[in-house]
Amino acid sequence: MADKNQIIDLANRIYNLDEKVYEATGSNLGRIYHGDKNKCINDLVELISSEANSSILRSELALISNMARTIKNNPVLHKKIMKEYGSIFDEAMAIQESIEGGDIINPEIAELNMSNLENRFGKDDNLIICIGRSYGCAGTDIGFKLADKLRISYYDVSIVNEILQRNEEHEETDRALFQTKVKRTPAQWWRDFKKYHGLSRADVEFFNTSRKLVELAKQESFVIMGRYAENILTRNHIPHISIFITAPRKLRIQRTYQISKEKLTYKQAAKYVMKEDRAHLRRYAFYTGKKWGEADNYDMTINSASYGIDGSVDLIMRIVAKNRAHEG
């Protein structure tokens, strides 16, 4: 576990990198960390130290790196900033892994499985990797590390909603609608019904997200977590690789319990994992007409317990490298 001084130093480096990237890009997305510097640093220290907020830290780092990759007119500065980001990324992930308890790999069932994709991408197509995952399988960690290794952008629900909100495509109250747990009053329901011309807020979010993904796919390479991306891109005839990551339920429950640091009992962790699985099944079927997690709907499925986080990343990297080599 990192000591307090190391975490404070890392928080300062993240804050300073965000400042450098903003000054270099003049991004219309603005600073990730703005306002009083001391408060931002303190918030970052708490974020880095917390076992419950690793996904938030990943999303914020990804936003910084996504903007940094847009620096085109100064190659020297771009290289310097990306080198600093790489150092920050490695240190932040090491700290998070020490807090969360590390990998999900099960050595007893680990064995090599290979597959490859050919004739998928043309020379002018961006590399897009869509990752679906079951809760507790470390899929988000795998997607984030994969994007960093490939040096391409990373998008998850938080980042996509942040982009939509900052581009004023929907209001603050419409963010993360697929994950909202707040019940609406009849008056609020009627307000939304009129506002969205009879569509639910979740439907509006789906259509906004679909439009943004198609737009991004024409501009850059990226890894996208969830968001029904593989279905959206297929319908729009956009080349991509689709992957589903899962692990045995018992291991996913155990990982969820461990990451919670006993904030959940084992029984509560089991109920939470099963509830998330049911919710994914229901939403995926509603928006795609297909069964979530079914192998037929993806190019490949990975049991992360067979490979672990880094092993799963390396497996996908080999598949991507073979596909790109074939393309060339």
MARBATOR-830252 format. One record per residue (C-alpha): residue number from 0; residue in three letters; x, y, z. Coordinates in pm, 1 decimal, padded with zeros to 6 digits. Layout:
N
<atom NUM,"Ala",<X,Y,Z>>;
...
This chain:
328
<atom 0,"Met",<00000.0,00000.0,00000.0>>;
<atom 1,"Ala",<00134.4,00345.1,-00095.0>>;
<atom 2,"Asp",<00210.0,00588.1,00185.0>>;
<atom 3,"Lys",<00031.7,00922.6,00222.7>>;
<atom 4,"Asn",<00317.8,01128.7,00077.0>>;
<atom 5,"Gln",<00325.7,00914.0,-00238.4>>;
<atom 6,"Ile",<-00048.9,00958.0,-00285.7>>;
<atom 7,"Ile",<-00026.4,01334.5,-00231.8>>;
<atom 8,"Asp",<00257.8,01357.4,-00483.7>>;
<atom 9,"Leu",<00055.6,01154.7,-00736.8>>;
<atom 10,"Ala",<-00248.3,01378.7,-00682.7>>;
<atom 11,"Asn",<-00035.2,01687.1,-00756.5>>;
<atom 12,"Arg",<00105.2,01526.2,-01070.5>>;
<atom 13,"Ile",<-00244.6,01442.5,-01197.2>>;
<atom 14,"Tyr",<-00364.2,01797.2,-01128.4>>;
<atom 15,"Asn",<-00061.5,01948.6,-01303.4>>;
<atom 16,"Leu",<-00097.8,01716.5,-01602.4>>;
<atom 17,"Asp",<-00462.0,01816.6,-01640.0>>;
<atom 18,"Glu",<-00350.8,02181.4,-01640.8>>;
<atom 19,"Lys",<-00081.5,02116.6,-01903.0>>;
<atom 20,"Val",<-00321.6,01927.6,-02129.2>>;
<atom 21,"Tyr",<-00584.0,02199.4,-02106.6>>;
<atom 22,"Glu",<-00328.6,02470.7,-02188.1>>;
<atom 23,"Ala",<-00193.5,02267.3,-02480.8>>;
<atom 24,"Thr",<-00530.8,02182.2,-02632.8>>;
<atom 25,"Gly",<-00758.1,02468.0,-02529.8>>;
<atom 26,"Ser",<-01015.8,02191.6,-02519.0>>;
<atom 27,"Asn",<-01378.1,02296.4,-02530.4>>;
<atom 28,"Leu",<-01437.1,02020.8,-02276.7>>;
<atom 29,"Gly",<-01254.6,02231.4,-02017.2>>;
<atom 30,"Arg",<-01044.8,02125.6,-01720.3>>;
<atom 31,"Ile",<-01118.3,01799.8,-01541.7>>;
<atom 32,"Tyr",<-01007.9,01953.9,-01211.5>>;
<atom 33,"His",<-01108.3,02317.2,-01174.2>>;
<atom 34,"Gly",<-01172.4,02553.9,-00887.4>>;
<atom 35,"Asp",<-00959.9,02580.9,-00574.2>>;
<atom 36,"Lys",<-00634.7,02387.6,-00624.0>>;
<atom 37,"Asn",<-00602.4,02269.5,-00264.1>>;
<atom 38,"Lys",<-00956.6,02133.7,-00267.2>>;
<atom 39,"Cys",<-00890.7,01955.5,-00597.2>>;
<atom 40,"Ile",<-00572.7,01799.3,-00457.9>>;
<atom 41,"Asn",<-00752.3,01686.9,-00141.4>>;
<atom 42,"Asp",<-01035.1,01538.7,-00347.5>>;
<atom 43,"Leu",<-00781.9,01353.9,-00563.7>>;
<atom 44,"Val",<-00601.0,01216.9,-00258.6>>;
<atom 45,"Glu",<-00930.5,01082.9,-00127.2>>;
<atom 46,"Leu",<-01018.7,00940.8,-00468.9>>;
<atom 47,"Ile",<-00683.1,00763.3,-00508.0>>;
<atom 48,"Ser",<-00700.8,00625.4,-00154.0>>;
<atom 49,"Ser",<-01055.5,00493.8,-00179.6>>;
<atom 50,"Glu",<-01127.3,00134.3,-00268.8>>;
<atom 51,"Ala",<-01479.6,00231.8,-00374.9>>;
<atom 52,"Asn",<-01393.5,00495.1,-00638.0>>;
<atom 53,"Ser",<-01147.1,00327.3,-00875.0>>;
<atom 54,"Ser",<-01389.8,00358.9,-01168.1>>;
<atom 55,"Ile",<-01414.8,00736.1,-01112.0>>;
<atom 56,"Leu",<-01035.6,00771.2,-01108.7>>;
<atom 57,"Arg",<-01008.9,00563.0,-01428.7>>;
<atom 58,"Ser",<-01268.6,00778.8,-01601.5>>;
<atom 59,"Glu",<-01097.6,01103.6,-01502.4>>;
<atom 60,"Leu",<-00755.6,00979.4,-01614.0>>;
<atom 61,"Ala",<-00908.4,00858.3,-01940.2>>;
<atom 62,"Leu",<-01062.5,01199.6,-02006.7>>;
<atom 63,"Ile",<-00720.5,01361.4,-01961.6>>;
<atom 64,"Ser",<-00550.4,01109.5,-02191.1>>;
<atom 65,"Asn",<-00825.3,01134.2,-02453.3>>;
<atom 66,"Met",<-00774.4,01510.8,-02470.8>>;
<atom 67,"Ala",<-00393.9,01476.4,-02466.0>>;
<atom 68,"Arg",<-00407.7,01250.8,-02772.4>>;
<atom 69,"Thr",<-00563.0,01538.3,-02968.4>>;
<atom 70,"Ile",<-00238.0,01742.6,-02949.1>>;
<atom 71,"Lys",<-00127.3,01730.3,-03311.7>>;
<atom 72,"Asn",<00062.9,02051.5,-03377.9>>;
<atom 73,"Asn",<00345.1,01995.9,-03126.0>>;
<atom 74,"Pro",<00487.5,01640.5,-03144.3>>;
<atom 75,"Val",<00755.7,01710.1,-02882.1>>;
<atom 76,"Leu",<00502.2,01834.2,-02628.3>>;
<atom 77,"His",<00265.9,01548.8,-02715.8>>;
<atom 78,"Lys",<00538.5,01292.1,-02649.1>>;
<atom 79,"Lys",<00636.6,01458.4,-02321.4>>;
<atom 80,"Ile",<00278.5,01474.5,-02195.3>>;
<atom 81,"Met",<00199.8,01115.3,-02293.7>>;
<atom 82,"Lys",<00517.5,00994.4,-02122.1>>;
<atom 83,"Glu",<00410.7,01171.4,-01803.4>>;
<atom 84,"Tyr",<00060.3,01028.1,-01838.1>>;
<atom 85,"Gly",<00205.2,00677.6,-01876.9>>;
<atom 86,"Ser",<00403.8,00715.9,-01556.9>>;
<atom 87,"Ile",<00099.6,00847.5,-01368.8>>;
<atom 88,"Phe",<-00118.7,00570.6,-01511.2>>;
<atom 89,"Asp",<00116.3,00292.4,-01397.2>>;
<atom 90,"Glu",<00149.5,00435.6,-01046.7>>;
<atom 91,"Ala",<-00224.1,00500.6,-01006.5>>;
<atom 92,"Met",<-00317.3,00150.2,-01122.5>>;
<atom 93,"Ala",<-00058.9,-00008.9,-00892.8>>;
<atom 94,"Ile",<-00203.3,00178.8,-00595.3>>;
<atom 95,"Gln",<-00559.8,00087.7,-00689.7>>;
<atom 96,"Glu",<-00472.2,-00278.7,-00733.3>>;
<atom 97,"Ser",<-00303.6,-00285.5,-00392.0>>;
<atom 98,"Ile",<-00618.6,-00137.4,-00238.8>>;
<atom 99,"Glu",<-00869.9,-00355.1,-00423.2>>;
<atom 100,"Gly",<-00687.3,-00680.8,-00373.7>>;
<atom 101,"Gly",<-00543.5,-00729.1,-00721.4>>;
<atom 102,"Asp",<-00629.7,-00975.5,-00992.8>>;
<atom 103,"Ile",<-00917.3,-01215.7,-01055.1>>;
<atom 104,"Ile",<-00712.9,-01495.0,-01213.6>>;
<atom 105,"Asn",<-00776.2,-01854.3,-01104.3>>;
<atom 106,"Pro",<-00455.3,-02051.5,-01178.5>>;
<atom 107,"Glu",<-00637.9,-02383.3,-01159.6>>;
<atom 108,"Ile",<-00846.3,-02312.6,-01468.3>>;
<atom 109,"Ala",<-00596.8,-02100.0,-01658.4>>;
<atom 110,"Glu",<-00509.0,-02236.8,-01999.4>>;
<atom 111,"Leu",<-00436.9,-02074.6,-02331.1>>;
<atom 112,"Asn",<-00719.7,-02017.0,-02574.0>>;
<atom 113,"Met",<-00663.9,-01830.2,-02900.2>>;
<atom 114,"Ser",<-00882.1,-01691.2,-03170.0>>;
<atom 115,"Asn",<-00828.8,-01431.1,-03439.8>>;
<atom 116,"Leu",<-01016.4,-01198.0,-03665.0>>;
<atom 117,"Glu",<-00937.0,-01137.1,-04028.5>>;
<atom 118,"Asn",<-01063.0,-00915.1,-04308.4>>;
<atom 119,"Arg",<-01239.7,-00693.3,-04057.4>>;
<atom 120,"Phe",<-01082.1,-00348.1,-04095.6>>;
<atom 121,"Gly",<-00992.5,-00152.0,-04405.2>>;
<atom 122,"Lys",<-00687.5,00071.5,-04411.7>>;
<atom 123,"Asp",<-00899.8,00380.3,-04346.4>>;
<atom 124,"Asp",<-01104.6,00229.3,-04063.9>>;
<atom 125,"Asn",<-01041.1,00319.0,-03701.5>>;
<atom 126,"Leu",<-00974.5,00038.9,-03453.3>>;
<atom 127,"Ile",<-01280.1,00012.0,-03230.1>>;
<atom 128,"Ile",<-01308.0,-00248.0,-02956.4>>;
<atom 129,"Cys",<-01643.8,-00292.6,-02784.3>>;
<atom 130,"Ile",<-01632.9,-00465.9,-02447.4>>;
<atom 131,"Gly",<-01933.7,-00600.7,-02262.7>>;
<atom 132,"Arg",<-01878.3,-00751.6,-01920.8>>;
<atom 133,"Ser",<-02054.5,-00905.9,-01626.1>>;
<atom 134,"Tyr",<-02028.4,-00734.3,-01289.2>>;
<atom 135,"Gly",<-01724.5,-00828.9,-01081.1>>;
<atom 136,"Cys",<-01518.8,-00988.6,-01361.0>>;
<atom 137,"Ala",<-01260.7,-00703.8,-01373.9>>;
<atom 138,"Gly",<-01378.7,-00616.2,-01725.2>>;
<atom 139,"Thr",<-01344.9,-00243.5,-01668.5>>;
<atom 140,"Asp",<-00984.8,-00284.5,-01550.2>>;
<atom 141,"Ile",<-00911.9,-00491.8,-01861.3>>;
<atom 142,"Gly",<-01070.7,-00235.9,-02096.8>>;
<atom 143,"Phe",<-00889.2,00056.5,-01938.2>>;
<atom 144,"Lys",<-00548.4,-00114.4,-01950.6>>;
<atom 145,"Leu",<-00613.0,-00229.9,-02307.5>>;
<atom 146,"Ala",<-00683.6,00125.2,-02424.8>>;
<atom 147,"Asp",<-00366.3,00247.8,-02257.6>>;
<atom 148,"Lys",<-00153.5,-00024.0,-02416.9>>;
<atom 149,"Leu",<-00299.6,00046.7,-02758.5>>;
<atom 150,"Arg",<-00260.5,00421.7,-02699.4>>;
<atom 151,"Ile",<-00619.3,00487.4,-02799.8>>;
<atom 152,"Ser",<-00909.1,00658.4,-02624.1>>;
<atom 153,"Tyr",<-01119.7,00490.7,-02357.9>>;
<atom 154,"Tyr",<-01491.3,00548.4,-02308.7>>;
<atom 155,"Asp",<-01727.0,00420.1,-02043.6>>;
<atom 156,"Val",<-02071.5,00533.4,-01929.8>>;
<atom 157,"Ser",<-01929.8,00813.6,-01716.2>>;
<atom 158,"Ile",<-01711.9,00954.2,-01994.0>>;
<atom 159,"Val",<-01980.0,00929.5,-02264.1>>;
<atom 160,"Asn",<-02233.3,01102.6,-02041.5>>;
<atom 161,"Glu",<-01976.7,01368.3,-01951.3>>;
<atom 162,"Ile",<-01913.5,01438.7,-02319.5>>;
<atom 163,"Leu",<-02284.6,01457.8,-02394.4>>;
<atom 164,"Gln",<-02345.1,01687.8,-02099.3>>;
<atom 165,"Arg",<-02051.1,01916.5,-02180.0>>;
<atom 166,"Asn",<-02162.7,01937.4,-02540.7>>;
<atom 167,"Glu",<-02505.6,02041.3,-02411.1>>;
<atom 168,"Glu",<-02679.2,01753.0,-02584.4>>;
<atom 169,"His",<-02875.1,01689.1,-02267.5>>;
<atom 170,"Glu",<-02905.3,01840.4,-01922.9>>;
<atom 171,"Glu",<-02726.0,01755.1,-01600.9>>;
<atom 172,"Thr",<-03036.9,01580.6,-01471.8>>;
<atom 173,"Asp",<-03024.3,01333.8,-01760.8>>;
<atom 174,"Arg",<-02681.1,01187.2,-01679.0>>;
<atom 175,"Ala",<-02625.0,00816.8,-01610.8>>;
<atom 176,"Leu",<-02992.9,00738.7,-01661.9>>;
<atom 177,"Phe",<-02933.4,00368.0,-01709.3>>;
<atom 178,"Gln",<-02792.0,00349.3,-01357.2>>;
<atom 179,"Thr",<-03033.4,00577.4,-01173.9>>;
<atom 180,"Lys",<-03204.4,00431.4,-00869.8>>;
<atom 181,"Val",<-03425.7,00733.9,-00796.8>>;
<atom 182,"Lys",<-03799.7,00687.7,-00837.3>>;
<atom 183,"Arg",<-03987.8,00970.2,-01005.5>>;
<atom 184,"Thr",<-04309.8,01126.1,-00885.1>>;
<atom 185,"Pro",<-04611.7,01133.6,-01120.2>>;
<atom 186,"Ala",<-04541.0,01505.5,-01179.3>>;
<atom 187,"Gln",<-04179.8,01433.1,-01276.5>>;
<atom 188,"Trp",<-04290.4,01147.9,-01502.6>>;
<atom 189,"Trp",<-04539.2,01377.1,-01680.2>>;
<atom 190,"Arg",<-04274.5,01649.9,-01718.0>>;
<atom 191,"Asp",<-04034.7,01402.8,-01881.4>>;
<atom 192,"Phe",<-04313.3,01259.5,-02098.0>>;
<atom 193,"Lys",<-04382.5,01605.7,-02244.1>>;
<atom 194,"Lys",<-04014.8,01701.1,-02264.3>>;
<atom 195,"Tyr",<-03915.9,01390.3,-02460.3>>;
<atom 196,"His",<-04231.5,01365.2,-02671.8>>;
<atom 197,"Gly",<-04343.8,01044.0,-02506.4>>;
<atom 198,"Leu",<-04005.4,00874.6,-02496.0>>;
<atom 199,"Ser",<-03855.1,00771.9,-02163.4>>;
<atom 200,"Arg",<-03542.7,00947.7,-02042.9>>;
<atom 201,"Ala",<-03356.0,00618.3,-02082.4>>;
<atom 202,"Asp",<-03464.0,00599.6,-02447.9>>;
<atom 203,"Val",<-03342.5,00953.2,-02510.4>>;
<atom 204,"Glu",<-03012.4,00865.0,-02347.4>>;
<atom 205,"Phe",<-02981.5,00558.0,-02570.2>>;
<atom 206,"Phe",<-03042.7,00757.6,-02889.2>>;
<atom 207,"Asn",<-02801.7,01035.3,-02782.8>>;
<atom 208,"Thr",<-02535.8,00778.1,-02699.5>>;
<atom 209,"Ser",<-02589.8,00597.1,-03031.3>>;
<atom 210,"Arg",<-02544.5,00917.9,-03226.9>>;
<atom 211,"Lys",<-02229.4,01010.1,-03035.2>>;
<atom 212,"Leu",<-02071.0,00665.0,-03077.3>>;
<atom 213,"Val",<-02123.1,00670.4,-03453.1>>;
<atom 214,"Glu",<-01970.7,01018.2,-03465.4>>;
<atom 215,"Leu",<-01668.6,00913.7,-03256.5>>;
<atom 216,"Ala",<-01616.8,00597.3,-03461.6>>;
<atom 217,"Lys",<-01562.9,00807.7,-03773.0>>;
<atom 218,"Gln",<-01305.5,01025.1,-03593.8>>;
<atom 219,"Glu",<-01077.9,00804.5,-03384.5>>;
<atom 220,"Ser",<-00986.5,00461.0,-03251.4>>;
<atom 221,"Phe",<-01113.2,00369.2,-02904.2>>;
<atom 222,"Val",<-01218.4,00108.5,-02651.7>>;
<atom 223,"Ile",<-01582.6,00142.2,-02545.3>>;
<atom 224,"Met",<-01726.7,-00027.9,-02238.3>>;
<atom 225,"Gly",<-02086.5,-00143.8,-02265.6>>;
<atom 226,"Arg",<-02341.2,00108.0,-02403.5>>;
<atom 227,"Tyr",<-02472.1,-00160.1,-02645.8>>;
<atom 228,"Ala",<-02188.0,-00037.6,-02866.7>>;
<atom 229,"Glu",<-02138.4,-00356.6,-03067.3>>;
<atom 230,"Asn",<-02506.1,-00354.6,-03163.8>>;
<atom 231,"Ile",<-02511.0,00016.4,-03246.2>>;
<atom 232,"Leu",<-02198.8,-00004.1,-03464.4>>;
<atom 233,"Thr",<-02319.6,-00319.1,-03640.8>>;
<atom 234,"Arg",<-02644.9,-00146.4,-03736.8>>;
<atom 235,"Asn",<-02444.3,00144.6,-03874.7>>;
<atom 236,"His",<-02205.0,-00085.0,-04068.7>>;
<atom 237,"Ile",<-01898.8,00033.8,-03875.4>>;
<atom 238,"Pro",<-01615.4,-00224.1,-03838.9>>;
<atom 239,"His",<-01530.3,-00318.3,-03480.6>>;
<atom 240,"Ile",<-01422.3,-00604.1,-03256.5>>;
<atom 241,"Ser",<-01677.8,-00714.9,-02998.1>>;
<atom 242,"Ile",<-01570.3,-00892.0,-02680.4>>;
<atom 243,"Phe",<-01762.9,-01016.0,-02380.3>>;
<atom 244,"Ile",<-01574.1,-01066.5,-02054.2>>;
<atom 245,"Thr",<-01706.5,-01269.4,-01765.5>>;
<atom 246,"Ala",<-01596.0,-01504.8,-01489.2>>;
<atom 247,"Pro",<-01760.6,-01773.7,-01275.6>>;
<atom 248,"Arg",<-02027.5,-01618.9,-01055.5>>;
<atom 249,"Lys",<-01862.0,-01742.8,-00737.2>>;
<atom 250,"Leu",<-01541.5,-01555.5,-00823.8>>;
<atom 251,"Arg",<-01731.8,-01242.7,-00923.5>>;
<atom 252,"Ile",<-01915.5,-01244.1,-00591.6>>;
<atom 253,"Gln",<-01590.1,-01297.6,-00404.2>>;
<atom 254,"Arg",<-01423.5,-01008.0,-00589.0>>;
<atom 255,"Thr",<-01721.8,-00779.8,-00524.3>>;
<atom 256,"Tyr",<-01709.2,-00870.9,-00155.9>>;
<atom 257,"Gln",<-01333.0,-00811.2,-00136.3>>;
<atom 258,"Ile",<-01345.7,-00477.4,-00317.0>>;
<atom 259,"Ser",<-01620.2,-00357.9,-00083.5>>;
<atom 260,"Lys",<-01376.4,-00407.4,00207.4>>;
<atom 261,"Glu",<-01657.0,-00559.5,00415.0>>;
<atom 262,"Lys",<-01898.6,-00274.2,00344.0>>;
<atom 263,"Leu",<-02107.2,-00555.5,00199.6>>;
<atom 264,"Thr",<-02153.4,-00894.6,00358.0>>;
<atom 265,"Tyr",<-02084.4,-01191.3,00132.6>>;
<atom 266,"Lys",<-02459.4,-01251.5,00108.7>>;
<atom 267,"Gln",<-02521.3,-00887.0,00010.3>>;
<atom 268,"Ala",<-02245.0,-00908.8,-00250.8>>;
<atom 269,"Ala",<-02408.6,-01219.1,-00396.6>>;
<atom 270,"Lys",<-02746.3,-01045.3,-00419.2>>;
<atom 271,"Tyr",<-02588.4,-00737.8,-00578.6>>;
<atom 272,"Val",<-02408.5,-00939.8,-00848.6>>;
<atom 273,"Met",<-02725.4,-01133.4,-00933.7>>;
<atom 274,"Lys",<-02928.9,-00811.7,-00942.5>>;
<atom 275,"Glu",<-02678.9,-00650.8,-01182.8>>;
<atom 276,"Asp",<-02685.6,-00959.5,-01405.7>>;
<atom 277,"Arg",<-03064.9,-00950.0,-01425.2>>;
<atom 278,"Ala",<-03063.2,-00576.6,-01501.1>>;
<atom 279,"His",<-02809.8,-00623.7,-01783.3>>;
<atom 280,"Leu",<-03015.8,-00905.5,-01932.0>>;
<atom 281,"Arg",<-03332.5,-00695.9,-01925.1>>;
<atom 282,"Arg",<-03183.2,-00374.4,-02068.4>>;
<atom 283,"Tyr",<-02977.1,-00548.9,-02335.5>>;
<atom 284,"Ala",<-03278.5,-00745.3,-02457.0>>;
<atom 285,"Phe",<-03492.8,-00430.6,-02464.6>>;
<atom 286,"Tyr",<-03246.9,-00220.0,-02668.8>>;
<atom 287,"Thr",<-03097.2,-00489.5,-02893.8>>;
<atom 288,"Gly",<-03347.9,-00774.2,-02908.4>>;
<atom 289,"Lys",<-03063.3,-01011.8,-02821.6>>;
<atom 290,"Lys",<-02946.6,-01201.1,-02515.0>>;
<atom 291,"Trp",<-02675.3,-01029.8,-02313.6>>;
<atom 292,"Gly",<-02362.5,-01238.3,-02270.7>>;
<atom 293,"Glu",<-02457.4,-01500.6,-02529.7>>;
<atom 294,"Ala",<-02147.6,-01599.0,-02726.4>>;
<atom 295,"Asp",<-02324.8,-01570.8,-03063.9>>;
<atom 296,"Asn",<-02351.0,-01193.5,-03017.0>>;
<atom 297,"Tyr",<-01975.8,-01132.0,-02986.2>>;
<atom 298,"Asp",<-01655.9,-01202.9,-03177.9>>;
<atom 299,"Met",<-01511.2,-01364.8,-02868.7>>;
<atom 300,"Thr",<-01582.7,-01425.2,-02501.8>>;
<atom 301,"Ile",<-01315.1,-01430.7,-02233.9>>;
<atom 302,"Asn",<-01320.9,-01595.7,-01894.5>>;
<atom 303,"Ser",<-01107.8,-01343.7,-01704.9>>;
<atom 304,"Ala",<-01050.6,-01602.8,-01432.7>>;
<atom 305,"Ser",<-00853.5,-01802.7,-01690.2>>;
<atom 306,"Tyr",<-00617.2,-01520.2,-01780.3>>;
<atom 307,"Gly",<-00635.4,-01250.7,-01515.2>>;
<atom 308,"Ile",<-00637.2,-00879.8,-01594.0>>;
<atom 309,"Asp",<-00296.9,-00848.8,-01763.2>>;
<atom 310,"Gly",<-00329.9,-01188.2,-01931.7>>;
<atom 311,"Ser",<-00667.1,-01089.4,-02078.2>>;
<atom 312,"Val",<-00517.5,-00762.7,-02206.6>>;
<atom 313,"Asp",<-00227.4,-00950.2,-02366.2>>;
<atom 314,"Leu",<-00465.8,-01199.7,-02527.2>>;
<atom 315,"Ile",<-00670.9,-00921.5,-02685.9>>;
<atom 316,"Met",<-00352.2,-00740.7,-02792.2>>;
<atom 317,"Arg",<-00232.8,-01053.1,-02977.8>>;
<atom 318,"Ile",<-00565.6,-01080.7,-03156.7>>;
<atom 319,"Val",<-00559.5,-00713.6,-03251.8>>;
<atom 320,"Ala",<-00196.0,-00734.2,-03367.6>>;
<atom 321,"Lys",<-00271.3,-01035.2,-03587.9>>;
<atom 322,"Asn",<-00575.7,-00867.2,-03735.8>>;
<atom 323,"Arg",<-00387.0,-00543.7,-03809.0>>;
<atom 324,"Ala",<-00092.1,-00735.0,-03954.5>>;
<atom 325,"His",<-00331.1,-00918.4,-04187.9>>;
<atom 326,"Glu",<-00487.0,-00588.0,-04286.8>>;
<atom 327,"Gly",<-00147.2,-00442.0,-04374.3>>;
